[in-house]
Structures are given as C-alpha cells and as structure tokens.
Amino acid sequence: MIGRLGVCSWSLQPTTAQELIDKIRVCGLSHAQIALGPICSGRWPENDTIESLRNAGIGLLSGMMAFEGEDYASLTSIKRTGGVRPDQHWERNLQSAEAHAALAERLGLRLVTFHAGFLPHEPTDPVRGVMLDRLGAIADMFGARGITLGLETGQETASTLVGMLRALGRPNVRVNFDPANMLLYGMGNPVAALRELLEWVAQVHIKDARVSPVPGEWGIETAAGKGEVDWDQFFRVIEDAPQRIDLAIEREAGQTRTADVIAARRVYERHVWPVREAPPPAGSSAKPLGVGIVGLGFMGETHIRALRSAIASGRRARLVAVADRNPERRTGRPGSRGNMTRDEAHPLFDPTAVRVYEDPERLMHDPDVDVVSICTFTETHVPLAILALQQGKHVLVEKPVSLDSTAVQTLAERAHRAGRVCMPAMCMRFWPAWVWLKNRIDDGSLGRLRSITFQRLGARPTWAEDFYADTARSGAAIFDLHIHDADFIHWCFGPVRSVSSAGDEHHLTTLYSTERGPRHVVAEGGWDHAPGWSFRMRYSAAFEHATADFDISRNEPLILTREGRQEAVPMPGLSGYDVEWRHLLDTVATGHGKPLATLEDALAVTKLLMAEARSAASGKPATVS
C-alpha cells in the first residue's frame, strides 16, 4: 500500500531548518525523512528545529543515521569503512546510535534508517557473526524506545539481506529499500529485489541509477526516470503490499538537486496518482478536506488547477463544490483564454461528481465544504469571506482583499474571532524564483543587498473587461498588478515608512523607504500596453557578491552573475498558485502556525498602495499610515 510522499532532507543540501522548510515547499511536498546528524551535533538547535518544522506543517516520515568514518570514495573504501563493520569506530558509533535513538524518540519518530555496512553472505564468515551481534545491540537500543530500524539496501543482494534479517530475529528491524543502490552496487534488479524483500519493507527511496559498464566500479546515479529503474512495476509492487510503505525522494548527485526532486515527484504522480490516494497516518481519522471554489472566471480556473496539482502531490483534499452565476461556467468546461495549453483543453471538473451552485451562499452552507476559495469580483471578497467564516469554513481570498483598508481590518477581526484560517492569495510569496530571492536576502549568502528593482507590465486583462475598465471596482493596475511587488517588498523589508510614486493608477513607478531594506527599492507596474503585448515580470537584485536577474521571457529566467561568470539557477516547474494551495491545505490540515500570508499583511499592503496612489496624484512623497 502506498503511503506518504516526502523528500530526504540531505538531498536538498540545507544549511538551516528554515532553508529545508523553504526548499520542501518549493518542491511541492510537505513531508521529509530528516538527517539526524545536524541536530545530534548541535549544528541545528533541537528545540528551534522541532518548532520550525511543526509551525510550517512539515511532517517527518523517518530519520536517517550516519556513522563515523564512512568513506564513499570507491566501492572498496566503503566496503571497508561502512556501517557497523569497522572495529576502530564501533564504540563511538554505538554511543552515537544511543544519542540518535534518544533524539528520534524526542522527535516522535517511529523509523530510523541507516547503512549497516556490507553484510557477508556465507554463514561461516566470521564477520557475519560480529555484524549480527552489533546490529542486534543497536536494534535492541532502538526497540526499547519503540523505534523500528530500517536497513538500507544495495550493499548486498536481496537474498543475503533476507538471510541476515532471519538470523537477526528482531521484529523491529525492517528494510529501507533503495532501488538505485541495487544498481549502483551491482546487486541485482531493483524490482525483483523489492519483491523478495517486500514483507520487511517499511520505507522506500525514490532514486534512480544506471549500472556501471565496468565491473567493480560504481554505477551512475541519475534523476528519477532517467535511469534503469522500472518505475511502473516498482510502484505496482508497493501498491500490492499489505503494509503501508512511505516513499522518500532521494538525490545525492548532480548540480540541480531541487529540480531533480521535483522531477521525481512528477514520476511518482504519473505512475501513482490518481490510482490510490495515500491513507492518513495510522490512528488518524482525518478525511480529505472538502474544497469549494466560488467564482469560475480566470482566477477560479487557476485555483482549480492548482488544487488538482496539490491533490496530485499527496495532499488529502477534494473538490466537492463550485459556485458561479454564469451557467456556462458551471458546465466544467474551461473558458477561452487565447492560446490554450494542453491542460486548459481538459475539463476543469465533472459536474456530475461535483456539486454545482448558482448562489455562493448555498455553497457556504454545504456541510462537506471545509475550505472556500473566493475568486469573485473584488467588492464581493469581504462579504463572502465573512459568510464563509460564519459557517465555520477556512478561506482563501483572492487579491486584492478589498480596496478599502477598513473592510480588510473588519475581515481580519472576524477571522480571528472565528478561529479559522483566512489567507489572502498573495502568490508571489510562493513563486519559486521569489522564494529563492527572499532566502538570499535573509541568509546573506550573496552578501548584503545593495539595490533591487521590480517590473510587472502588461496589457489590461481581456477577461471581465467591464470590471477591469471600472477602476472604482478593480483598483486599476495598482491594485490588480502592482500589488504583487508591493506585497513582496512589504514581506522582505517592511514596514514601509514612505513612498515616492510617479505615474497614475494605470502605470506607476515607486521608490520605497523601508525599515529593513536598502536605500534603492523600486517597483514599476502597469497595464497600459497595447493588447497582445507580452506580459513582463522581472526583478534585478544587486548583492555585494552577485547580481540576480529574473526575466520571465527567457528560457532560463533566473540568471546569477558573480565573479565574472553567469549561471542559470534552476527553478521547479511549479507556479506560485500551486505552492500556495499546498501551503494552505497543509496549514489547515495540521492546525499548526499561521499562513505565510495573513490578513494583517493584506491590511498593511492596502494602506501601502493607497499611499502610492496619493503620492502619484500629488507628485510628492506620502507617508504610509
């Protein structure tokens, strides 16, 4: 039975728990197998790490324990130094195992995996007895704390491992099956080995490789789907297992590991979803969150696709209801948007399987709806959100929440009293290249930020033309387009003290005086270009040691220039909407922490945009208040 999907923390090469959280989100995931070493050693403060993961809604599949002295330079060196085998490290490794077991118990882990070392096949081999004794000691140590050990595969054949498991005779010793390792070590066909070991498998790694053409040499690790693992057969074997088996994506080579993790997630989605939805953890009665979408125009369609992507990533949710006053939109057919992508040519939903309402209020009263996404005209956002909160629903409300700061304040107060998540859909906080930029600003890895410029330009939207032409309703380009960069600036550098803006409601440029940012923070936004003019979304950030430049029109949108060289920074193929929905569902499902974008943020940004409008109209700086 296929269980939860996550990623091995070390695959993302994080230096802090927060960086790990950010990268997990970029990958579109919400679970991880965590390397215990950084916490055990004190490099990651234990309490801070636990709190950060909990508040972010990141679940832990298992832990990973590594031993001192392991040398993976060659097959010969790792055979000599791997796992519990080396005598010179055994006492220290036993002490280390005790510390790892105690930490795993504090983290609430039920599975810890590790490489035992090369296991001798012949029963008469004297090393075999030594390893059985040592593995037994570690197994008993973890078993006393109610923790299962997962021996990682690859350094021996499946039949050898089966023999060792039987000889060991410990019920808390299972298998962490790594298909790529079977190929890297030349130890047999991964699918055949999985079948042979299936009754002992507690977790699998999603990792791919090719066998070395030279006997006795390492194989070659590849991105998932590029090697020799037969993923279709692999997942079928797991589906047929009577026990639930969690899956952790692992990537230990290459320069584009985050992108490769995302590619592996897609391999999983192609082969598994929607064949079977991952069940909740043992002992949980959680049911999938029921989602209702109100408003099926361009943004409503976008939210449905992002929800589908979140469900495909393993989030436990389902679309149960939609509402729109336009009968054509209630058919499930997507609207015309010019050049249609392949996805847009497919039905958005099946009206025979999803409840369809004309009146949004009826959707709010639907008992199967837990989360409501409001994608209607701006003037209806606050009244509909309040109605949803009154019915006990969690809410995602499109931007702008309102053109009136008093209305945003009222909604924030209602949400607080209701005790429900009410998140403004500020998607740039989740856009991979913007997440990357925020991380570089915060971690200082490129040095101090000296200046930053944003640009967001296009033609006025061609859908709902009457609404967008009425600037008293839409707020014009300031509130519809420019709001994204204003919110990101507030998030990175806020609060903003004052602004100097030039232009008008259809196109303006603003210089921001912020509390935490550099002296040059500028954003330009406008929609006064001719119909058909290509949308432009850019930023240029000059750090002490590098310049980051993003341009959506390039094949490689994000370019980093440093030390006289330019390099493309790979980004996952997820939109901010995709990650936004994953984050919302995780926040609601776990009940931990607050969302990354809050109504307090929306209130601050509404006041900021109002100040920009005043400055542009007067030609003078304006204080944000």
C-alpha positions, 0 to 999 in steps of 0.5 A: 500500500502506498503511503506518504510522499516526502523528500530526504532532507540531505538531498536538498543540501540545507544549511538551516531548518528554515532553508529545508522548510523553504526548499520542501515547499518549493518542491511541492511536498510537505513531508521529509525523512530528516538527517539526524546528524545536524541536530545530534551535533548541535549544528541545528538547535533541537528545540528551534528545529522541532518548532520550525518544522511543526509551525510550517506543517512539515511532517517527518516520515523517518530519520536517517543515521550516519556513522563515523568514518564512512568513506564513499570514495570507491566501492572498496573504501566503503566496503571497508569503512561502512556501517557497523563493520569497522572495529576502530569506530564501533564504540563511538558509533554505538554511543552515537546510535544511543544519542540518535535513538534518544533524539528520534524518540524526542522527535516522535519518530517511529523509523530510523534508517541507516547503512549497516555496512556490507553484510557477508553472505556465507554463514561461516564468515566470521564477520557475519557473526560480529555484524549480527551481534552489533546490529542486534545491540543497536536494534535492541537500543532502538526497540526499547524506545519503540523505534523500528530500524530500517536497513538500507539496501544495495550493499548486498543482494536481496537474498543475503539481506533476507538471510541476515534479517532471519538470523537477526530475529528482531521484529523491529528491524525492517528494510529501507529499500533503495532501488538505485543502490541495487544498481549502483552496487551491482546487486541485482534488479531493483524490482525483483529485489523489492519483491523478495524483500517486500514483507520487511519493507517499511520505507522506500527511496525514490532514486534512480541509477544506471549500472556501471559498464565496468565491473567493480566500479560504481554505477551512475546515479541519475534523476528519477526516470532517467535511469534503469529503474522500472518505475511502473512495476516498482510502484505496482509492487508497493501498491500490492503490499499489505503494509503501508510503505512511505516513499522518500525522494532521494538525490545525492548527485548532480548540480540541480538537486531541487529540480531533480526532486521535483522531477521525481515527484512528477514520476511518482504522480504519473505512475501513482496518482490518481490510482490510490490516494495515500491513507492518513497516518495510522490512528488518524481519522482525518478525511480529505478536506472538502474544497469549494471554489466560488467564482469560475472566471480566470482566477477560479480556473487557476485555483482549480488547477492548482488544487488538482496539482496539490491533490496530485502531490499527496495532499488529502483534499477534494473538490466537492463544490463550485459556485458561479452565476454564469451557467456556462461556467458551471458546465466544467468546461474551461473558458477561452483564454487565447492560446490554450495549453494542453491542460486548459483543453481538459475539463476543469471538473465533472459536474456530475461528481461535483456539486454545482451552485448558482448562489455562493451562499448555498455553497457556504452552507454545504456541510462537506465544504471545509475550505472556500476559495473566493475568486469573485469580483473584488467588492464581493471578497469581504462579504463572502469571506465573512459568510464563509467564516460564519459557517465555520469554513477556512478561506482563501481570498483572492487579491486584492482583499478589498480596496478599502483598508477598513473592510480588510481590518473588519475581515481580519477581526472576524477571522480571528474571532472565528478561529479559522484560517483566512489567507489572502492569495498573495502568490508571489510569496510562493513563486519559486524564483521569489522564494529563492530571492527572499532566502538570499536576502535573509541568509546573506549568502550573496552578501548584503543587498545593495539595490533591487528593482521590480517590473510587472507590465502588461496589457489590461486583462481581456477577461471581465473587461467591464470590471477591469475598465471600472477602476472604482471596482478593480483598483486599476493596475495598482491594485490588480498588478502592482500589488504583487511587488508591493506585497513582496517588498512589504514581506522582505523589508517592511514596514514601509515608512514612505513612498515616492510614486510617479505615474497614475493608477494605470502605470506607476513607478515607486521608490520605497523607504523601508525599515529593513531594506536598502536605500534603492527599492523600486517597483514599476507596474502597469497595464497600459500596453497595447493588447497582445503585448507580452506580459513582463515580470522581472526583478534585478537584485544587486548583492555585494557578491552577485547580481540576480536577474529574473526575466520571465521571457527567457528560457532560463529566467533566473540568471546569477552573475558573480565573479565574472561568470553567469549561471542559470539557477534552476527553478521547479516547474511549479507556479506560485498558485500551486505552492500556495494551495499546498501551503494552505491545505497543509496549514489547515490540515495540521492546525499548526502556525499561521499562513505565510500570508495573513490578513494583517499583511493584506491590511498593511499592503492596502494602506501601502498602495493607497499611499502610492496612489496619493503620492502619484496624484500629488507628485510628492512623497506620502507617508504610509499610515 
